[in-house]
């Protein structure tokens, strides 16, 4: 599916609740976090480094009035998907 900027800005109108973002500590994942936080999605951050997830950029999510959860996990491991599912 090809998302336009307007579609991305209006995600909250069609999808409500929690969003899980993998690779949330940097790059595209971090950009997605910022966009979804601005749209008032509650967020679950997943990345290998808990320190990066707990950093200032994610602590600032409280200014958006959203709930957040942090899951430090290497998703390459065989049992990681099942473990992540049980944790969230």
C-alpha positions as CSV (number, residue, x, y, z in Angstrom):
1,X,0.0,0.0,0.0
2,X,1.3,3.4,-0.9
3,X,0.8,5.9,1.9
4,X,0.6,9.6,1.1
5,X,1.6,12.2,3.7
6,X,-2.1,13.0,4.3
7,X,-2.9,9.3,4.9
8,X,-0.1,9.1,7.5
9,X,-1.3,12.3,9.2
10,X,-4.8,10.9,9.5
11,X,-4.0,7.4,10.8
12,X,-5.7,8.1,14.1
13,X,-9.0,8.6,12.4
14,X,-9.1,5.0,11.2
15,X,-6.8,3.1,13.6
16,X,-7.2,3.6,17.3
17,X,-5.3,2.1,20.2
18,X,-1.7,1.0,20.7
19,X,1.0,0.9,18.1
20,X,4.1,-1.3,18.3
21,X,7.2,0.1,16.6
22,X,10.2,-2.1,16.1
23,X,13.6,-0.4,15.7
24,X,12.2,2.5,17.6
25,X,15.5,3.8,18.9
26,X,16.8,5.3,15.7
27,X,16.3,6.0,12.0
28,X,12.9,5.3,10.4
29,X,11.5,3.7,13.5
30,X,12.3,6.8,15.5
31,X,10.6,9.0,12.9
32,X,7.5,6.8,13.0
33,X,7.4,7.1,16.8
34,X,7.4,10.9,16.5
35,X,4.6,10.9,13.9
36,X,2.4,8.5,15.9
37,X,3.0,10.2,19.2
38,X,1.9,13.5,17.6
39,X,-1.3,11.7,16.5
40,X,-1.9,10.6,20.1
41,X,-1.3,6.9,19.6
42,X,-0.2,5.0,22.7
43,X,3.1,3.4,21.8
44,X,5.1,0.3,22.5
45,X,8.8,0.8,21.7
46,X,10.8,-2.2,20.7
47,X,14.6,-2.3,20.1
48,X,17.7,-4.1,21.3
49,X,19.0,-1.3,23.5
50,X,16.8,-0.3,26.5
51,X,19.0,2.7,27.2
52,X,18.2,4.1,23.7
53,X,14.5,3.5,24.2
54,X,14.5,5.2,27.6
55,X,16.4,8.2,26.2
56,X,15.2,11.8,26.2
57,X,13.4,11.5,22.8
58,X,11.1,8.9,24.1
59,X,10.7,10.4,27.6
60,X,9.4,13.4,25.8
61,X,6.3,11.5,24.7
62,X,4.6,12.5,27.9
63,X,4.1,15.9,26.4
64,X,1.7,14.3,23.9
65,X,-0.4,12.8,26.7
66,X,0.1,9.2,25.6
67,X,1.0,6.0,27.3
68,X,4.2,4.2,26.4
69,X,5.8,0.9,27.1
70,X,9.4,-0.1,26.5
71,X,10.4,-3.6,25.4
72,X,14.2,-4.2,25.0
73,X,14.5,-7.3,22.9
74,X,16.6,-8.6,20.0
75,X,13.9,-9.7,17.5
76,X,16.4,-11.9,15.6
77,X,16.2,-14.6,18.2
78,X,13.9,-17.6,17.3
79,X,11.6,-17.2,20.2
80,X,11.5,-13.4,20.2
81,X,8.1,-13.0,18.3
82,X,6.3,-15.3,20.8
83,X,8.0,-13.7,23.8
84,X,7.1,-10.2,22.5
85,X,3.5,-11.3,21.9
86,X,3.2,-12.5,25.5
87,X,4.8,-9.3,26.9
88,X,2.4,-7.0,25.2
